[in-house]
Amino acid sequence: MSVLDIKNDLLRLLVETNDPMLLEKVRLYFKNLKHETLTEEEIIAQEERMIDFGLNQIEKGKTMSHEEARKKINEHLKRLAK
């Protein structure tokens, strides 16, 4: 696949997507990959979205105890160390 084909495919995916959260995630991810510095406003907006997401998860009952979280984190770290 040529660079032009990849760009066209990415553009098609972007145009077909109407989910603002997904678009923002892609934008920030791309900026990160290009090592572009985020502005203070972008960082604040990202933090606010993450807080809103967490509060939404709490409202849906998608929570776990501190012990469960520590166990999951430790399991994840062990897998990364391999």
A tleap script that builds the chain and sets N, CA, C and O, in Angstrom:
source leaprc.protein.ff14SB
mol = sequence {
  NMET SER VAL LEU ASP ILE LYS ASN ASP LEU
  LEU ARG LEU LEU VAL GLU THR ASN ASP PRO
  MET LEU LEU GLU LYS VAL ARG LEU TYR PHE
  LYS ASN LEU LYS HIE GLU THR LEU THR GLU
  GLU GLU ILE ILE ALA GLN GLU GLU ARG MET
  ILE ASP PHE GLY LEU ASN GLN ILE GLU LYS
  GLY LYS THR MET SER HIE GLU GLU ALA ARG
  LYS LYS ILE ASN GLU HIE LEU LYS ARG LEU
  ALA CLYS
}
set mol.1.N position { 0.849 -1.171 0.000 }
set mol.1.CA position { 0.000 0.000 0.000 }
set mol.1.C position { 0.896 1.236 0.000 }
set mol.1.O position { 1.807 1.345 0.821 }
set mol.2.N position { 0.645 2.148 -0.900 }
set mol.2.CA position { 1.462 3.346 -1.000 }
set mol.2.C position { 1.076 4.360 0.081 }
set mol.2.O position { 0.029 4.242 0.717 }
set mol.3.N position { 1.928 5.341 0.270 }
set mol.3.CA position { 1.649 6.403 1.246 }
set mol.3.C position { 0.343 7.104 0.877 }
set mol.3.O position { -0.468 7.412 1.751 }
set mol.4.N position { 0.143 7.353 -0.403 }
set mol.4.CA position { -1.088 8.019 -0.847 }
set mol.4.C position { -2.311 7.157 -0.531 }
set mol.4.O position { -3.339 7.676 -0.095 }
set mol.5.N position { -2.206 5.848 -0.748 }
set mol.5.CA position { -3.318 4.938 -0.432 }
set mol.5.C position { -3.636 4.969 1.065 }
set mol.5.O position { -4.803 4.988 1.455 }
set mol.6.N position { -2.604 4.972 1.894 }
set mol.6.CA position { -2.797 5.007 3.346 }
set mol.6.C position { -3.467 6.315 3.753 }
set mol.6.O position { -4.410 6.312 4.544 }
set mol.7.N position { -2.983 7.428 3.216 }
set mol.7.CA position { -3.588 8.726 3.533 }
set mol.7.C position { -5.048 8.775 3.107 }
set mol.7.O position { -5.898 9.267 3.849 }
set mol.8.N position { -5.341 8.265 1.911 }
set mol.8.CA position { -6.730 8.258 1.435 }
set mol.8.C position { -7.618 7.403 2.329 }
set mol.8.O position { -8.755 7.769 2.625 }
set mol.9.N position { -7.087 6.260 2.756 }
set mol.9.CA position { -7.867 5.388 3.629 }
set mol.9.C position { -8.109 6.053 4.982 }
set mol.9.O position { -9.218 5.991 5.513 }
set mol.10.N position { -7.079 6.688 5.543 }
set mol.10.CA position { -7.248 7.409 6.811 }
set mol.10.C position { -8.264 8.535 6.666 }
set mol.10.O position { -9.111 8.736 7.536 }
set mol.11.N position { -8.172 9.263 5.566 }
set mol.11.CA position { -9.110 10.354 5.328 }
set mol.11.C position { -10.535 9.829 5.222 }
set mol.11.O position { -11.462 10.430 5.765 }
set mol.12.N position { -10.713 8.706 4.523 }
set mol.12.CA position { -12.039 8.096 4.403 }
set mol.12.C position { -12.590 7.724 5.778 }
set mol.12.O position { -13.752 7.994 6.083 }
set mol.13.N position { -11.746 7.100 6.606 }
set mol.13.CA position { -12.174 6.710 7.948 }
set mol.13.C position { -12.569 7.926 8.776 }
set mol.13.O position { -13.568 7.893 9.495 }
set mol.14.N position { -11.791 8.996 8.674 }
set mol.14.CA position { -12.106 10.220 9.416 }
set mol.14.C position { -13.425 10.826 8.956 }
set mol.14.O position { -14.249 11.230 9.776 }
set mol.15.N position { -13.620 10.886 7.648 }
set mol.15.CA position { -14.838 11.494 7.102 }
set mol.15.C position { -16.073 10.680 7.490 }
set mol.15.O position { -17.140 11.247 7.722 }
set mol.16.N position { -15.935 9.370 7.561 }
set mol.16.CA position { -17.071 8.502 7.881 }
set mol.16.C position { -17.378 8.453 9.376 }
set mol.16.O position { -18.405 7.902 9.773 }
set mol.17.N position { -16.513 9.015 10.205 }
set mol.17.CA position { -16.679 8.944 11.654 }
set mol.17.C position { -17.308 10.230 12.176 }
set mol.17.O position { -16.845 11.331 11.878 }
set mol.18.N position { -18.373 10.070 12.961 }
set mol.18.CA position { -19.049 11.220 13.555 }
set mol.18.C position { -18.935 11.237 15.072 }
set mol.18.O position { -19.575 12.054 15.732 }
set mol.19.N position { -18.129 10.346 15.626 }
set mol.19.CA position { -17.947 10.260 17.066 }
set mol.19.C position { -16.854 11.241 17.493 }
set mol.19.O position { -15.675 10.996 17.236 }
set mol.20.N position { -17.229 12.353 18.143 }
set mol.20.CA position { -16.227 13.356 18.500 }
set mol.20.C position { -15.160 12.831 19.459 }
set mol.20.O position { -14.005 13.249 19.378 }
set mol.21.N position { -15.526 11.927 20.363 }
set mol.21.CA position { -14.549 11.361 21.300 }
set mol.21.C position { -13.496 10.551 20.533 }
set mol.21.O position { -12.301 10.672 20.801 }
set mol.22.N position { -13.935 9.741 19.594 }
set mol.22.CA position { -13.016 8.929 18.804 }
set mol.22.C position { -12.106 9.822 17.970 }
set mol.22.O position { -10.899 9.591 17.900 }
set mol.23.N position { -12.678 10.830 17.345 }
set mol.23.CA position { -11.882 11.743 16.531 }
set mol.23.C position { -10.827 12.460 17.372 }
set mol.23.O position { -9.688 12.628 16.938 }
set mol.24.N position { -11.210 12.876 18.567 }
set mol.24.CA position { -10.260 13.570 19.443 }
set mol.24.C position { -9.149 12.620 19.885 }
set mol.24.O position { -7.984 13.012 19.951 }
set mol.25.N position { -9.510 11.362 20.190 }
set mol.25.CA position { -8.496 10.378 20.575 }
set mol.25.C position { -7.496 10.157 19.439 }
set mol.25.O position { -6.289 10.081 19.670 }
set mol.26.N position { -8.004 10.057 18.226 }
set mol.26.CA position { -7.135 9.853 17.066 }
set mol.26.C position { -6.230 11.066 16.881 }
set mol.26.O position { -5.038 10.914 16.615 }
set mol.27.N position { -6.784 12.260 17.020 }
set mol.27.CA position { -6.002 13.482 16.844 }
set mol.27.C position { -4.871 13.557 17.862 }
set mol.27.O position { -3.727 13.845 17.510 }
set mol.28.N position { -5.200 13.295 19.128 }
set mol.28.CA position { -4.186 13.353 20.176 }
set mol.28.C position { -3.146 12.249 20.009 }
set mol.28.O position { -1.958 12.470 20.243 }
set mol.29.N position { -3.592 11.064 19.605 }
set mol.29.CA position { -2.669 9.952 19.386 }
set mol.29.C position { -1.693 10.289 18.256 }
set mol.29.O position { -0.494 10.036 18.365 }
set mol.30.N position { -2.211 10.853 17.190 }
set mol.30.CA position { -1.378 11.216 16.053 }
set mol.30.C position { -0.366 12.298 16.445 }
set mol.30.O position { 0.802 12.231 16.064 }
set mol.31.N position { -0.820 13.287 17.203 }
set mol.31.CA position { 0.094 14.325 17.667 }
set mol.31.C position { 1.195 13.717 18.534 }
set mol.31.O position { 2.360 14.101 18.432 }
set mol.32.N position { 0.819 12.777 19.378 }
set mol.32.CA position { 1.789 12.107 20.243 }
set mol.32.C position { 2.814 11.334 19.411 }
set mol.32.O position { 4.012 11.388 19.688 }
set mol.33.N position { 2.342 10.622 18.399 }
set mol.33.CA position { 3.252 9.864 17.542 }
set mol.33.C position { 4.227 10.777 16.806 }
set mol.33.O position { 5.368 10.398 16.541 }
set mol.34.N position { 3.769 11.982 16.481 }
set mol.34.CA position { 4.626 12.944 15.789 }
set mol.34.C position { 5.461 13.756 16.775 }
set mol.34.O position { 6.211 14.644 16.372 }
set mol.35.N position { 5.330 13.451 18.060 }
set mol.35.CA position { 6.064 14.132 19.127 }
set mol.35.C position { 5.751 15.630 19.180 }
set mol.35.O position { 6.615 16.449 19.492 }
set mol.36.N position { 4.498 15.965 18.869 }
set mol.36.CA position { 4.068 17.356 18.983 }
set mol.36.C position { 3.600 17.602 20.408 }
set mol.36.O position { 2.936 16.756 21.008 }
set mol.37.N position { 3.939 18.734 20.932 }
set mol.37.CA position { 3.559 19.095 22.286 }
set mol.37.C position { 2.090 19.504 22.320 }
set mol.37.O position { 1.619 20.259 21.469 }
set mol.38.N position { 1.380 18.991 23.319 }
set mol.38.CA position { -0.012 19.391 23.500 }
set mol.38.C position { -0.056 20.746 24.187 }
set mol.38.O position { 0.781 21.060 25.034 }
set mol.39.N position { -1.044 21.538 23.808 }
set mol.39.CA position { -1.213 22.828 24.471 }
set mol.39.C position { -1.841 22.602 25.840 }
set mol.39.O position { -2.400 21.538 26.104 }
set mol.40.N position { -1.750 23.586 26.694 }
set mol.40.CA position { -2.363 23.492 28.018 }
set mol.40.C position { -3.870 23.263 27.895 }
set mol.40.O position { -4.451 22.501 28.667 }
set mol.41.N position { -4.498 23.923 26.923 }
set mol.41.CA position { -5.941 23.751 26.715 }
set mol.41.C position { -6.274 22.318 26.305 }
set mol.41.O position { -7.284 21.766 26.741 }
set mol.42.N position { -5.421 21.710 25.461 }
set mol.42.CA position { -5.653 20.332 25.041 }
set mol.42.C position { -5.509 19.375 26.219 }
set mol.42.O position { -6.284 18.428 26.357 }
set mol.43.N position { -4.529 19.623 27.055 }
set mol.43.CA position { -4.323 18.777 28.234 }
set mol.43.C position { -5.518 18.888 29.180 }
set mol.43.O position { -6.021 17.875 29.667 }
set mol.44.N position { -5.969 20.106 29.440 }
set mol.44.CA position { -7.120 20.318 30.322 }
set mol.44.C position { -8.358 19.650 29.746 }
set mol.44.O position { -9.102 18.998 30.479 }
set mol.45.N position { -8.592 19.800 28.439 }
set mol.45.CA position { -9.760 19.184 27.806 }
set mol.45.C position { -9.689 17.666 27.898 }
set mol.45.O position { -10.700 17.005 28.137 }
set mol.46.N position { -8.492 17.114 27.709 }
set mol.46.CA position { -8.321 15.662 27.803 }
set mol.46.C position { -8.586 15.189 29.236 }
set mol.46.O position { -9.244 14.168 29.438 }
set mol.47.N position { -8.084 15.913 30.215 }
set mol.47.CA position { -8.326 15.549 31.612 }
set mol.47.C position { -9.814 15.598 31.932 }
set mol.47.O position { -10.331 14.714 32.616 }
set mol.48.N position { -10.503 16.619 31.444 }
set mol.48.CA position { -11.948 16.734 31.697 }
set mol.48.C position { -12.710 15.574 31.067 }
set mol.48.O position { -13.647 15.049 31.669 }
set mol.49.N position { -12.314 15.168 29.851 }
set mol.49.CA position { -12.976 14.022 29.205 }
set mol.49.C position { -12.729 12.744 29.993 }
set mol.49.O position { -13.626 11.914 30.137 }
set mol.50.N position { -11.507 12.587 30.503 }
set mol.50.CA position { -11.189 11.391 31.276 }
set mol.50.C position { -11.981 11.355 32.580 }
set mol.50.O position { -12.450 10.294 32.992 }
set mol.51.N position { -12.133 12.502 33.229 }
set mol.51.CA position { -12.922 12.579 34.455 }
set mol.51.C position { -14.379 12.256 34.152 }
set mol.51.O position { -15.006 11.488 34.881 }
set mol.52.N position { -14.924 12.835 33.083 }
set mol.52.CA position { -16.308 12.556 32.687 }
set mol.52.C position { -16.505 11.078 32.390 }
set mol.52.O position { -17.523 10.493 32.762 }
set mol.53.N position { -15.523 10.474 31.715 }
set mol.53.CA position { -15.606 9.051 31.403 }
set mol.53.C position { -15.637 8.231 32.691 }
set mol.53.O position { -16.435 7.304 32.829 }
set mol.54.N position { -14.755 8.583 33.635 }
set mol.54.CA position { -14.705 7.867 34.910 }
set mol.54.C position { -16.003 8.005 35.693 }
set mol.54.O position { -16.488 7.028 36.264 }
set mol.55.N position { -16.565 9.199 35.723 }
set mol.55.CA position { -17.830 9.406 36.426 }
set mol.55.C position { -18.950 8.614 35.770 }
set mol.55.O position { -19.820 8.073 36.453 }
set mol.56.N position { -18.927 8.547 34.443 }
set mol.56.CA position { -19.924 7.765 33.719 }
set mol.56.C position { -19.791 6.287 34.057 }
set mol.56.O position { -20.796 5.594 34.219 }
set mol.57.N position { -18.555 5.798 34.165 }
set mol.57.CA position { -18.331 4.403 34.537 }
set mol.57.C position { -18.871 4.125 35.943 }
set mol.57.O position { -19.454 3.070 36.192 }
set mol.58.N position { -18.676 5.067 36.848 }
set mol.58.CA position { -19.189 4.914 38.214 }
set mol.58.C position { -20.707 4.840 38.200 }
set mol.58.O position { -21.294 3.996 38.877 }
set mol.59.N position { -21.350 5.724 37.428 }
set mol.59.CA position { -22.812 5.730 37.342 }
set mol.59.C position { -23.341 4.408 36.801 }
set mol.59.O position { -24.430 3.979 37.182 }
set mol.60.N position { -22.583 3.754 35.915 }
set mol.60.CA position { -22.987 2.472 35.337 }
set mol.60.C position { -22.650 1.297 36.252 }
set mol.60.O position { -22.971 0.148 35.949 }
set mol.61.N position { -22.002 1.600 37.372 }
set mol.61.CA position { -21.638 0.537 38.301 }
set mol.61.C position { -20.389 -0.221 37.895 }
set mol.61.O position { -20.125 -1.303 38.420 }
set mol.62.N position { -19.630 0.317 36.985 }
set mol.62.CA position { -18.414 -0.349 36.517 }
set mol.62.C position { -17.245 0.105 37.373 }
set mol.62.O position { -16.408 0.899 36.942 }
set mol.63.N position { -17.201 -0.412 38.592 }
set mol.63.CA position { -16.152 -0.061 39.536 }
set mol.63.C position { -15.505 -1.329 40.080 }
set mol.63.O position { -16.009 -2.435 39.884 }
set mol.64.N position { -14.379 -1.148 40.765 }
set mol.64.CA position { -13.724 -2.271 41.439 }
set mol.64.C position { -13.047 -1.737 42.689 }
set mol.64.O position { -12.789 -0.540 42.823 }
set mol.65.N position { -12.769 -2.653 43.592 }
set mol.65.CA position { -12.105 -2.255 44.831 }
set mol.65.C position { -10.647 -1.917 44.556 }
set mol.65.O position { -10.101 -2.241 43.502 }
set mol.66.N position { -10.034 -1.259 45.530 }
set mol.66.CA position { -8.616 -0.913 45.420 }
set mol.66.C position { -7.778 -2.184 45.272 }
set mol.66.O position { -6.829 -2.220 44.489 }
set mol.67.N position { -8.133 -3.216 46.023 }
set mol.67.CA position { -7.396 -4.479 45.965 }
set mol.67.C position { -7.494 -5.109 44.573 }
set mol.67.O position { -6.503 -5.602 44.035 }
set mol.68.N position { -8.715 -5.088 43.992 }
set mol.68.CA position { -8.894 -5.641 42.644 }
set mol.68.C position { -8.058 -4.863 41.624 }
set mol.68.O position { -7.438 -5.451 40.738 }
set mol.69.N position { -8.049 -3.550 41.758 }
set mol.69.CA position { -7.286 -2.715 40.830 }
set mol.69.C position { -5.795 -3.012 40.947 }
set mol.69.O position { -5.114 -3.159 39.932 }
set mol.70.N position { -5.281 -3.103 42.172 }
set mol.70.CA position { -3.862 -3.407 42.373 }
set mol.70.C position { -3.502 -4.761 41.765 }
set mol.70.O position { -2.447 -4.911 41.148 }
set mol.71.N position { -4.384 -5.743 41.941 }
set mol.71.CA position { -4.135 -7.073 41.395 }
set mol.71.C position { -4.060 -7.011 39.869 }
set mol.71.O position { -3.157 -7.594 39.270 }
set mol.72.N position { -5.008 -6.305 39.233 }
set mol.72.CA position { -5.002 -6.186 37.777 }
set mol.72.C position { -3.755 -5.465 37.281 }
set mol.72.O position { -3.153 -5.871 36.288 }
set mol.73.N position { -3.375 -4.412 37.963 }
set mol.73.CA position { -2.183 -3.655 37.568 }
set mol.73.C position { -0.945 -4.535 37.684 }
set mol.73.O position { -0.110 -4.551 36.780 }
set mol.74.N position { -0.819 -5.265 38.786 }
set mol.74.CA position { 0.341 -6.147 38.967 }
set mol.74.C position { 0.394 -7.240 37.910 }
set mol.74.O position { 1.471 -7.571 37.413 }
set mol.75.N position { -0.768 -7.808 37.559 }
set mol.75.CA position { -0.816 -8.819 36.503 }
set mol.75.C position { -0.383 -8.228 35.176 }
set mol.75.O position { 0.362 -8.853 34.422 }
set mol.76.N position { -0.850 -7.029 34.897 }
set mol.76.CA position { -0.487 -6.354 33.652 }
set mol.76.C position { 1.021 -6.082 33.601 }
set mol.76.O position { 1.662 -6.309 32.575 }
set mol.77.N position { 1.575 -5.602 34.700 }
set mol.77.CA position { 3.008 -5.304 34.754 }
set mol.77.C position { 3.843 -6.573 34.583 }
set mol.77.O position { 4.897 -6.541 33.947 }
set mol.78.N position { 3.380 -7.684 35.146 }
set mol.78.CA position { 4.089 -8.955 34.988 }
set mol.78.C position { 4.098 -9.381 33.532 }
set mol.78.O position { 5.117 -9.865 33.040 }
set mol.79.N position { 2.963 -9.207 32.820 }
set mol.79.CA position { 2.910 -9.561 31.410 }
set mol.79.C position { 3.855 -8.680 30.583 }
set mol.79.O position { 4.490 -9.160 29.644 }
set mol.80.N position { 3.944 -7.408 30.929 }
set mol.80.CA position { 4.831 -6.491 30.212 }
set mol.80.C position { 6.300 -6.828 30.438 }
set mol.80.O position { 7.133 -6.618 29.556 }
set mol.81.N position { 6.616 -7.348 31.615 }
set mol.81.CA position { 8.004 -7.657 31.964 }
set mol.81.C position { 8.521 -8.874 31.217 }
set mol.81.O position { 9.734 -9.056 31.110 }
set mol.82.N position { 7.640 -9.704 30.702 }
set mol.82.CA position { 8.057 -10.938 30.011 }
set mol.82.C position { 8.616 -10.665 28.651 }
set mol.82.O position { 9.010 -11.596 27.948 }
savepdb mol mol.pdb
quit
